[in-house]
Amino acid sequence: MESNLGLLLLAVPLLPILAGLLCRSISERKAGVVAILAASGSFLISIALAVVALAQGPVEARLLPSGQEPFSLRVDGVAATMILLVSFLGVSVLRFSRRYLLGDSRQSQFYSWMSLTLGAVLALVLSGNLLLILGSWVATSLSLHRLLLHFPGRAGAVFSARKKFVVSRLGDLCLLVAVLLVHRQFGTWELERLFQAASAGNTDGLPVICGFLAACAALKSAQFPFHSWLPDTMETPTPVSAFMHAGIINAGGFLVVRLSPLFVQAPVSLWSLAVVGSLTAAFGAMVMLTQPTVKRALAYSTIAQMGFMMLECGLGAFGLALIHIVAHSLYKAHAFLHAGSGIGSSPRTAIPLETSGLVVGGVASVLLVGGGAAILGSLLPTGALPSGLLGVPLVLAITYGLARLWSGAGAKRALLHGLPAAAGITGLAFLLHTVSTRFPLGSVHSGPPWPVTVFVVLVFLGLFLFQVLLWRFRTLPFGRWFYVHALNGFYVGTHANRALTKIWPKSQVL
């Protein structure tokens, strides 16, 4: 039985990889069919493995005979969640691609690289060994690079692919250094042995190791100021954007979640992620609100969501970050694959917010979130409670939503429809908090220091004020000045482009 499960486990990443190699030598029509069948097979096997892992516990397959350093693939709660998500996204994106790429002369190459990318991501989330994680990590990036160059004649596509290539190599270097330091310190690359050593008190060197891992995760997930490559990749085919934003950009967060037993022993790395994540979330949301095009707005939305996911990791809410990965991936894949339906729709403009609406929204949100936190605190043990800082964005979001409804639709509609909706959102948020505690991940027993807490609160208050005052920006000189800078991403991308041109002149072949 274990042997059969091991073969099934190997088949999850192997099917798309074999399909990717086969697609190069067959016709375009057959390539699409083969790629979809392979991805569908991985998805069906993932369902079976998830059921087995839920019923019997983790499933493991050794890639080498038993010995001192067995290379292994492993399905536990985290891996089962991720393989179901990634394989489902792979099937959806590949099916969409058959219609989207109809008539494209490079379809076979597209299906090949898309399948290879899917296989690499599946291998990454199943890896039970740091060396396998490193290899899958690099393979995912290199395969995605070829997808970004699907239209090699477009100068914008080539330039953005180069920028992504440079940032990814920096992330690969950080991960490589961390992997080498881990082996020097612990004498193993197997995750289970590493986690056991860390829980037994062998934490020497972990602050430095987790520092490199945190830097790698931040680079992979487009954290500020290394984010500008993501909005620039909009010239790639929409299926690539959908899979990249839904299934690959989350890899940084997944890395932190997977290695959470190590990160909890290096709190400074987590606090750094909280600071960088909150800053990225606010930056991405501000710039997103000013973007006139659908796909660039979605790109900055992804940057903001990845920042919030890193904030969750930095505050020790690893289970919540995993749920966030799933929810964001499903939403963003749907948003990109249906982006064309947004053409011609009315834009969501900023409206004047009445003071009474802000007051009612603020009071209601504090009562709802405070009451939900009290109920959750009575049901969960103290050590399982997420950081109270995560309630700040929820309070501000509900306040703004109710104020906008109050100011746009009237007080009656805000009270009759807005308050029940806000109560439902609050209840769902705390339900997800409760579910997130079921994942057996690293546990943080102390909150961040007060400077980190103050910084996070101030960042989200600044974002809230930006949203509230956005409607007045066109009437104030400072507002127009700030809006123009936000529209241009505060020129971070411009400086990154100049630096890239010096490092990699346009005349050099990619």
RASUL-V178044 format. One line per field, one symbol per residue. ss: DSSP state (H for helix, E for strand, - for the rest). psi: psi as a letter, one per 30 degrees, with the letter a starting at -180 (. if undefined). burial: I if it has 9 or more other ideal C-beta (glycine too) atoms within 8 Angstrom, else O. Layout:
BEGIN
ss->???
psi->???
burial->???
END
This chain:
BEGIN
ss->-HHHHHHHHHHHHHHHHHHHHHHHH--HHHHHHHHHHHHHHHHHHHHHHHHHHHHH--EEEE---------EEEE-HHHHHHHHHHHHHHHHHHHHHHHH------HHHHHHHHHHHHHHHHHHHHE-EHHHHHHHHHHHHHHHHHHH------HHHHHHHHHHHHHHHHHHHHHHHHHHHHHHHH---EHHHHHHHHH------HHHHHHHHHHHHHHH-------HHHHHHHH--HHHHHHHHHHH--HHHHHHHH-HHHH---HHHHHHHHHHHHHHHHHHHHHHHH---HHHHHHHHHHHHHHHHHHHHH---HHHHHHHHHHHHHHHHHHHH-HHHH------------HHHHHHHHHHHHHHHHHHHHHHHHH--HHH-----HHHHHHHHHHHHHHHHHHHH-HHHHHHHHHHHHHHHHHHHHHHHHHH-------------HHHHHHHHHHHHHHHHHHHHHHHHHH-HHHHHHHHHHH-HHHHHHHHHHHHHHH-------
psi->eeeeeeeeeefefeeeeeeeeeffglleeeeeeeeeeeeeeeeeeeeeeeeeeeefakkkkkfllkaeikkkkkjaeeeeeeeeeeeeeeeeeeeeeeeegkfkfgeeeeeeeeeeeeeeeeeeffkgkeeeeeeeeeeeeeeeeeefgeiffjeeeeeeeeeeeeeeeeeeeeeeeeeeeeeeefglfkeeeeeeeeffgigkfeeeefeeeeeeeeeeghkkghfffeffgfflkeeeeeeefefeffeeeeeeeegefeeffifeeeeeeeeeeeeeeeeeeeeeffkfkeeeeeefeeeeeeeeeeeeefggieeeeeeeeeeeeeeeeeeefgefffkflkljlklkkkeeeeeeeeeeeeeeeeeeeeeeffekleffklkffffeeeeeeeeeeeeeeefefleeeeeeeeeeeeeeeeeeefeeeeefffkilkkkfkllleeeeeeeeeeeeeeeeeeegeffeffkeeeeeeeeeeeggggeeeeeeeeeeeeikffkk.
burial->OOOOIIIIIIIIIIIIIIIIIIIIOIOOOOIIOIIIIIIIIIIOIIIIIIOIIOOOOOIIIIIOOOOOOIIIIIIIIIIIIIIIIIIIIIIIIIOIIIOIIOOOOOIIIIIIIIIIIIIIIIIIIIIIIIIIIIIIIIIIIOIIIIIIIIIOOOOOIIIIIIIIIIIIOIIIOIIIIIIOIIIOIIOIIIIOIIIOIIOOOOOOIIIOIIIIIIIIIIIIIIIIOIIIIIIIIIOIIIIIIIIIIIIIIIIIIIIIIIIIIIIIIIIOIIIIIIIIIIIIIIIIIIIIIIIOOOIIIIIIIIIIIIIIIIIIIIIIIIIIIIIIIIOIIIOIIOIIIOIOOOOOOOOOOOOOIIOOIIOIIIOIIIOIIOOIIOIIIOOIOOOOOIIOIIIIIIIIIIIIIIIIIIIOOOIOIIOOIIIOIIIOIIIOIIOIIIIIIOIOIIOIOOOIOOOIIOIIIOIIIIIIOIIIIIIIIOOOOOIIOIIOIIIOIOOIIOOIIOOIIOOOOOOOOO
END
